Amino acid sequence: MPPRRRIDTQPPAPPQGMDDAAWVDVIQKMDEVYSQLVTDEIELEKKNAELEQSQQFIFSVLSAMSDVLVVCDAQGLIEETNAALCELVGRTDQQLRGTSLYDLLADEASVAAARAVMGNRSPTRRGDSIELNLRGTGGDSVPVDANCTPRFAASQRRVGTVLVARPTAEIRRAYQELRTAHEALKRTQQQLLHSEKMASLGRLVAGVAHELNNPISFVLGNVHALSRYSERLRDYLHAVHEGLTPAELQALRTKLRVPHILDDLPSLLEGTIEGAQRTADIVNGLKRFSAVDTETRQEVDLNKVVDRSVLWVSKGAPRDLQLNWQPGEPHLVRGNAGQLQQVVMNLLENALDAIAERPGQTPQLSIAIDAMPSHYLLRVDDNGPGIPEVNLSRIFDPFFTTKPVGKGTGLGLSISYGIVEQHGGVLLASNRLEGGARFEVRLPASELSRVGTPPNGEIFR
């Protein structure tokens, strides 16, 4: 701050010929000038203090920036830097000032990219984003994501460039770690999904075994009959080749009941084929349900999904169960048949478990599918005790269960919720006014449902 100048306020001797009034006017003008000088000097000191504070603030901001900052002129010469850049390249601010920005770049590709941006004659105010490689302290290449913003003078002429860059090595490493964790989470989710499916499948073994026993027994009975028939036909053909008389052949034909065998063969073969086909369908359904799911999506008829789920679950249901389900016209959605079947089976099994908690009353289970303009609504109602209000907000949480230890994993509804969500739908739970619980599955209708069903109608087999 410059020292204050001393102003002598003592008036000089009055010149010859000046009266007292004129001299008083001179003294007043001198006082006014002095007062204005003092005021201007105080204001100047104030402005200087504010300027020092602003400079200190800008310096502290530049020092605190974790991103790299470089201010260049129109020729690419460095005019200003920050501590982050100095630390990254291992040079001081004084060493960097006046040097070329291109000397900091590690490869020709980065130099070319920087020259292209800084040589742009019609840049935007927001600048351009480019990827550069800076030469680090040890000479190694440091990748950065840079934003180059032009500097303009008052005349709107470009006078330089401000480059703000962030090292991306840590970001890429963090992204890679996040991606690895995400892949591990997806694998864990698939394992949980598969484990829950196996648990559901284990509960259905008895029912499925009974379901398989019927067609297998039917096939075995027919095969034994065909075996006996083949022995009789072999004996008859042997007699024909031996050259027996027509009378003897007729007697043998009657004894072996050859006409009856010939009449019975078509029905035996037809029944055997039907039983084998039913067995193959059940096995294929088990394979589809138990296999690890893929991302394959196809047209699925919700009626077929419910039919198969009811068939399997009802094997372990109480004998007096009143099941209200009537399939209607095809309701097509786009999705994975095995996953959707798992959802329906989980809902049915939970409903049966809830019904079992109220012994003494007739168990009732109602299933319905309503067609909406853009989606289908699948409802599963039971007459169990319902869901406590305190549990409604937690019922889809992983590992949450009200069943005794060993009776449930707490994953069925959580996995079902995720499956429905992956199919673009929503799974809701509520209590009915007349008692019992209601689960609703809302799934978007496929395009085929809106334009018509396929000619063969076989969507989910």
C-alpha positions in Angstrom: 0.0 0.0 0.0 1.6 3.4 -1.0 2.3 5.8 1.9 -0.1 8.7 2.3 1.1 11.9 0.9 1.3 14.8 3.4 -0.7 17.8 2.3 0.2 21.1 3.9 -3.0 22.8 4.8 -1.4 26.0 5.9 -2.4 28.7 3.5 0.4 30.6 1.8 0.7 34.3 2.2 -2.1 36.1 0.4 -1.0 37.4 -2.9 -1.0 41.1 -3.5 -4.3 42.6 -4.5 -6.5 39.6 -3.2 -9.2 40.4 -0.7 -10.2 38.2 2.2 -13.4 36.8 0.5 -11.4 35.4 -2.4 -8.9 33.9 -0.1 -11.7 32.1 1.9 -12.9 30.6 -1.4 -9.5 29.2 -2.1 -9.2 27.6 1.3 -12.6 25.9 0.9 -11.7 24.5 -2.5 -8.5 23.1 -1.0 -10.4 21.4 1.8 -12.8 19.8 -0.7 -9.9 18.5 -2.8 -8.2 17.1 0.2 -11.3 15.4 1.5 -11.9 13.8 -2.0 -8.3 12.6 -2.0 -8.7 10.9 1.4 -12.0 9.3 0.3 -10.4 8.0 -3.0 -7.4 6.6 -1.1 -9.7 4.7 1.4 -11.7 3.3 -1.5 -8.5 2.3 -3.3 -7.3 0.5 -0.2 -10.6 -1.3 0.0 -10.5 -2.4 -3.6 -6.9 -3.6 -3.1 -8.0 -5.7 -0.1 -10.9 -7.2 -2.1 -8.6 -8.0 -5.0 -6.2 -9.8 -2.7 -9.0 -11.8 -1.3 -10.3 -12.7 -4.8 -6.8 -13.8 -5.8 -6.5 -15.9 -2.7 -9.9 -17.4 -3.3 -9.1 -18.3 -6.9 -5.7 -19.7 -5.8 -7.4 -21.9 -3.1 -10.0 -23.1 -5.6 -7.3 -24.1 -8.2 -5.2 -25.8 -5.5 -8.2 -27.7 -4.2 -9.3 -29.0 -7.6 -8.8 -32.7 -8.1 -9.2 -32.3 -11.8 -6.4 -31.2 -14.0 -6.6 -27.6 -15.2 -4.6 -26.0 -18.1 -5.2 -22.5 -19.5 -3.6 -22.0 -22.9 -3.4 -19.1 -25.4 -4.4 -19.3 -29.0 -1.0 -20.9 -29.9 -1.4 -23.6 -27.2 1.2 -22.1 -24.8 0.3 -22.7 -21.1 -0.7 -19.6 -19.2 -2.1 -21.1 -16.0 -2.1 -24.5 -14.3 -3.2 -26.0 -11.0 -1.6 -28.2 -8.4 -3.3 -31.4 -9.7 -1.6 -31.0 -13.1 1.8 -30.2 -11.5 1.5 -33.3 -9.3 0.5 -35.5 -12.3 3.3 -34.4 -14.6 5.9 -33.9 -11.9 6.7 -30.2 -12.9 6.2 -26.9 -11.1 3.9 -24.1 -12.2 6.9 -22.0 -13.2 8.3 -24.8 -15.3 5.0 -25.3 -17.1 4.2 -21.6 -17.9 5.1 -20.7 -21.4 5.6 -24.2 -22.6 3.4 -25.9 -25.2 0.4 -28.0 -24.2 1.4 -30.6 -26.8 4.6 -31.3 -24.9 2.5 -32.8 -22.1 0.8 -35.3 -24.4 2.1 -38.9 -24.5 1.2 -39.9 -28.0 0.6 -38.6 -31.5 -3.1 -39.5 -31.4 -3.6 -37.2 -28.4 -1.6 -34.4 -30.0 -3.8 -34.7 -33.2 -7.0 -34.7 -31.1 -5.9 -31.6 -29.1 -4.9 -29.7 -32.3 -8.2 -30.5 -33.9 -10.2 -29.1 -31.0 -8.0 -26.1 -30.4 -7.9 -25.3 -34.1 -11.7 -25.4 -34.5 -12.7 -22.0 -35.8 -16.4 -22.2 -34.8 -16.3 -23.8 -31.3 -19.4 -24.0 -29.1 -19.5 -22.3 -25.7 -19.9 -25.7 -24.0 -16.6 -27.0 -25.5 -15.7 -30.4 -26.8 -15.0 -33.6 -24.8 -12.0 -35.7 -25.9 -9.9 -38.5 -24.5 -6.2 -37.7 -24.1 -3.1 -39.4 -22.7 -0.9 -37.2 -20.6 2.8 -38.0 -19.9 3.0 -38.8 -16.2 5.8 -38.3 -13.7 7.6 -41.5 -14.6 7.0 -41.1 -18.4 4.0 -43.4 -18.3 0.8 -42.6 -20.1 -2.1 -41.4 -18.0 -5.5 -41.5 -19.7 -7.8 -38.5 -19.0 -11.2 -37.4 -20.1 -10.8 -33.8 -21.0 -13.3 -31.0 -21.8 -11.8 -28.2 -23.9 -13.7 -24.9 -23.6 -12.8 -21.9 -25.8 -11.8 -18.5 -24.2 -13.1 -15.3 -25.9 -12.1 -11.7 -25.7 -14.5 -8.8 -25.4 -14.5 -8.6 -29.2 -15.7 -12.3 -29.3 -12.3 -13.3 -30.8 -11.0 -16.6 -29.5 -7.9 -16.0 -27.4 -7.2 -19.4 -26.0 -8.6 -22.6 -24.5 -9.4 -23.9 -21.0 -8.8 -27.6 -20.6 -10.3 -29.4 -17.6 -9.4 -33.1 -17.5 -10.1 -36.0 -15.1 -7.9 -39.1 -14.9 -9.9 -42.1 -15.9 -7.7 -44.9 -14.8 -9.4 -45.1 -11.4 -12.8 -44.7 -12.9 -12.1 -47.5 -15.3 -10.8 -49.7 -12.6 -13.8 -48.9 -10.4 -16.1 -49.6 -13.4 -14.4 -52.9 -14.0 -14.8 -53.9 -10.3 -18.4 -52.8 -10.4 -19.0 -54.9 -13.6 -17.3 -57.9 -12.0 -19.4 -57.5 -8.9 -22.5 -57.2 -11.0 -21.7 -60.4 -12.9 -21.1 -62.2 -9.6 -24.5 -60.9 -8.4 -26.2 -62.1 -11.5 -24.6 -65.6 -11.1 -25.7 -65.6 -7.5 -29.2 -64.6 -8.4 -29.4 -67.4 -11.0 -28.1 -69.9 -8.4 -30.8 -68.8 -5.9 -33.4 -69.0 -8.6 -32.3 -72.5 -9.6 -32.1 -73.5 -5.9 -35.6 -72.3 -5.3 -36.9 -74.1 -8.4 -35.3 -77.3 -7.1 -36.9 -76.8 -3.8 -40.3 -76.4 -5.5 -39.6 -79.4 -7.7 -38.8 -81.5 -4.6 -42.1 -80.7 -3.1 -43.8 -81.9 -6.2 -42.0 -85.2 -6.6 -44.8 -87.3 -5.1 -47.4 -85.8 -7.3 -45.3 -86.0 -10.4 -44.4 -89.6 -9.7 -48.2 -90.4 -9.5 -48.8 -88.5 -12.7 -46.0 -90.5 -14.4 -47.3 -93.8 -13.0 -50.6 -93.7 -14.9 -49.3 -93.5 -18.5 -46.3 -95.7 -17.7 -48.6 -98.4 -16.2 -50.8 -98.1 -19.2 -47.9 -98.5 -21.6 -46.6 -101.5 -19.7 -50.0 -103.2 -19.7 -50.3 -102.7 -23.4 -46.8 -104.0 -24.0 -47.5 -107.2 -22.0 -50.6 -107.8 -24.1 -48.7 -107.2 -27.3 -46.1 -109.7 -26.1 -48.8 -112.4 -25.6 -50.4 -111.6 -28.9 -47.1 -111.8 -30.7 -46.5 -115.4 -29.3 -50.0 -116.5 -30.6 -49.4 -114.9 -34.0 -46.0 -116.6 -34.2 -47.6 -120.0 -33.5 -50.3 -119.4 -36.1 -47.7 -118.4 -38.8 -45.6 -121.4 -38.0 -48.6 -123.6 -38.5 -49.3 -121.9 -41.9 -45.7 -122.6 -43.0 -46.0 -126.2 -41.9 -48.8 -126.7 -44.5 -51.7 -127.7 -42.3 -55.0 -128.2 -43.9 -57.6 -125.3 -44.0 -59.7 -127.1 -41.4 -56.8 -127.5 -39.0 -55.8 -123.8 -39.5 -59.3 -122.7 -38.8 -59.4 -124.7 -35.6 -56.0 -123.2 -34.6 -57.2 -119.8 -35.6 -60.2 -120.1 -33.3 -58.1 -121.5 -30.5 -55.5 -118.7 -30.6 -58.3 -116.1 -31.0 -56.5 -114.5 -34.0 -59.5 -112.4 -35.1 -59.7 -110.9 -31.6 -56.0 -110.1 -31.7 -56.3 -108.4 -35.1 -59.2 -106.3 -33.9 -57.4 -105.4 -30.6 -54.0 -104.5 -32.1 -54.9 -100.9 -33.4 -56.3 -99.8 -30.0 -53.3 -101.3 -28.2 -50.9 -99.5 -30.4 -52.8 -96.2 -30.2 -53.0 -96.4 -26.4 -49.3 -97.2 -26.1 -48.4 -94.2 -28.3 -50.7 -92.0 -26.3 -49.2 -93.1 -22.9 -45.7 -92.7 -24.2 -46.5 -89.2 -25.5 -48.0 -88.2 -22.1 -44.9 -89.5 -20.4 -42.7 -87.5 -22.8 -44.8 -84.4 -22.2 -44.4 -84.7 -18.4 -40.7 -85.3 -18.7 -40.2 -82.3 -21.0 -42.2 -80.1 -18.7 -39.9 -81.2 -15.8 -36.8 -80.6 -17.8 -38.1 -77.1 -18.8 -39.0 -76.2 -15.3 -35.8 -77.5 -13.6 -33.3 -76.3 -16.2 -31.3 -73.1 -15.6 -33.2 -70.3 -17.3 -31.9 -68.5 -20.4 -32.7 -65.1 -21.7 -34.9 -66.7 -24.5 -38.3 -65.1 -24.8 -41.2 -66.6 -26.7 -45.0 -66.3 -26.9 -46.5 -68.0 -23.8 -50.1 -68.7 -23.2 -51.0 -68.0 -19.5 -53.8 -70.5 -19.7 -51.3 -73.3 -20.4 -49.0 -72.1 -17.6 -51.8 -72.2 -15.1 -53.1 -75.5 -16.3 -49.7 -77.2 -15.9 -49.2 -75.5 -12.5 -52.6 -76.6 -11.3 -51.9 -80.2 -12.5 -48.7 -80.5 -10.5 -49.7 -78.6 -7.4 -53.1 -80.2 -7.0 -51.4 -83.6 -6.5 -50.4 -82.5 -3.0 -53.5 -80.5 -2.2 -56.2 -81.5 0.3 -58.8 -83.9 -1.2 -61.7 -81.5 -0.3 -60.0 -78.5 -2.0 -62.5 -76.5 -4.0 -60.5 -75.2 -7.0 -62.2 -72.6 -9.2 -60.3 -72.4 -12.4 -61.7 -72.2 -15.9 -59.3 -71.6 -18.8 -60.5 -69.4 -21.6 -59.2 -68.1 -24.9 -55.4 -67.9 -25.3 -53.8 -65.0 -23.3 -50.4 -64.5 -24.9 -47.5 -62.8 -23.2 -43.8 -62.5 -24.2 -41.6 -64.3 -21.8 -39.9 -67.4 -20.5 -42.4 -70.3 -20.0 -40.4 -72.0 -17.2 -40.0 -68.8 -15.2 -43.6 -67.9 -15.5 -44.6 -71.4 -14.4 -42.4 -71.0 -11.4 -44.2 -67.8 -10.4 -47.7 -69.4 -10.7 -46.6 -72.5 -8.8 -45.1 -70.4 -6.0 -48.3 -68.5 -5.6 -50.4 -71.7 -5.6 -48.2 -73.4 -3.0 -48.2 -70.3 -0.8 -52.0 -70.2 -1.0 -52.3 -73.9 -0.1 -49.9 -73.4 2.9 -52.0 -70.5 4.0 -55.2 -72.5 3.7 -53.7 -75.2 5.9 -53.3 -72.7 8.7 -57.1 -72.7 9.1 -58.2 -76.3 9.8 -61.9 -77.1 10.1 -63.1 -75.1 7.1 -63.4 -76.1 3.4 -60.3 -75.0 1.6 -61.0 -72.8 -1.4 -58.7 -71.6 -4.2 -59.7 -69.4 -7.1 -57.7 -68.5 -10.2 -58.8 -66.1 -12.9 -57.2 -64.2 -15.8 -58.7 -60.9 -16.9 -57.8 -59.4 -20.3 -57.1 -55.6 -20.2 -56.4 -53.3 -23.1 -52.6 -53.6 -22.8 -52.0 -56.3 -20.2 -53.4 -59.4 -18.5 -54.3 -59.7 -14.8 -53.8 -63.1 -13.2 -55.5 -63.3 -9.8 -54.9 -66.1 -7.2 -57.4 -65.9 -4.2 -57.6 -68.1 -1.2 -59.7 -68.3 2.0 -56.8 -68.5 4.4 -56.1 -66.2 7.3 -54.8 -63.4 5.0 -51.6 -61.4 5.3 -51.0 -59.4 8.5 -50.8 -55.7 7.7 -47.3 -55.4 9.3 -46.0 -58.0 6.8 -47.6 -56.6 3.6 -44.7 -54.3 3.0 -42.1 -57.0 3.6 -43.7 -60.0 2.0 -41.5 -59.7 -1.1 -38.2 -59.2 0.8 -35.6 -61.9 0.3 -35.5 -64.5 3.1 -38.6 -63.1 4.8 -40.9 -65.9 5.8 -43.5 -66.5 8.5 -43.2 -70.3 8.1 -41.4 -72.4 10.7 -37.7 -73.2 10.3 -37.3 -75.9 7.6 -40.7 -75.2 6.0 -39.6 -72.3 3.8 -36.6 -70.4 2.5 -38.2 -67.0 2.2 -37.1 -66.8 -1.4 -40.1 -67.9 -3.3 -42.1 -64.7 -3.4 -38.9 -62.6 -3.7 -37.8 -64.5 -6.8 -41.3 -64.5 -8.2 -41.4 -60.7 -7.8 -38.1 -60.4 -9.7 -39.2 -62.7 -12.5 -42.4 -60.7 -13.0 -40.5 -57.5 -13.0 -38.0 -58.8 -15.6 -41.1 -59.6 -17.8 -42.2 -56.0 -17.6 -45.0 -56.7 -15.1 -45.7 -56.2 -11.5 -46.6 -58.6 -8.6 -49.0 -57.3 -5.9 -50.3 -58.7 -2.7 -53.4 -57.7 -0.7 -56.1 -58.9 1.6 -59.7 -59.5 0.4 -62.6 -57.9 2.1 -64.3 -61.3 2.5 -61.2 -62.8 4.0 -58.1 -64.5 2.7 -55.3 -63.2 0.5 -55.1 -62.1 -3.1 -52.0 -62.1 -5.3 -52.1 -60.2 -8.6 -49.7 -60.7 -11.5 -49.9 -58.0 -14.2 -48.1 -58.9 -17.4 -48.1 -56.9 -20.7 -49.9 -58.6 -23.5 -47.8 -59.6 -26.5 -48.2 -58.1 -29.9 -49.7 -61.4 -31.2 -52.5 -61.0 -28.6 -53.4 -57.7 -30.1 -53.5 -58.8 -33.7 -54.7 -62.4 -33.3 -53.4 -65.8 -32.2 -51.2 -68.1 -34.3 -53.1 -70.6 -36.5 -51.9 -73.7 -34.6 -52.6 -72.2 -31.2 -49.7 -74.3 -29.7 -47.8 -71.6 -27.8 -46.8 -73.4 -24.6 -46.5 -77.2 -24.8 
